[in-house]
Amino acid sequence: MELEDRIIIDPEILAGKPILRGTRIPVELLLEILANGWTYEEIFENYPQIGTVDILAALQYAADLLKEEHVYPISQKVIA
């Protein structure tokens, strides 16, 4: 199964938010817990229906969205 096949959008589930196939777990939740420092082991322990391929698919989904993002600089000021 391809990574793209792990993420689905169904208007009948969570108002059409991208979710992991076969679950009601939104991609944004998985990304958020990864950003909060959860290890894969912690994810698997708390969400046994999630596998490594799901984590990789969520990360790829986010990367693909960012690739499509258009950035329009409004100034040359660098924000640190």
Secondary structure, 3 states (H helix, E strand, C coil): CCHHHHEECCCCCHHHCCEECCCCCEHHHHHHHHHCCCCHHHHHHHCCCCCHHHHHHHHHHHHHHHHHCCCCCCCCCCCC
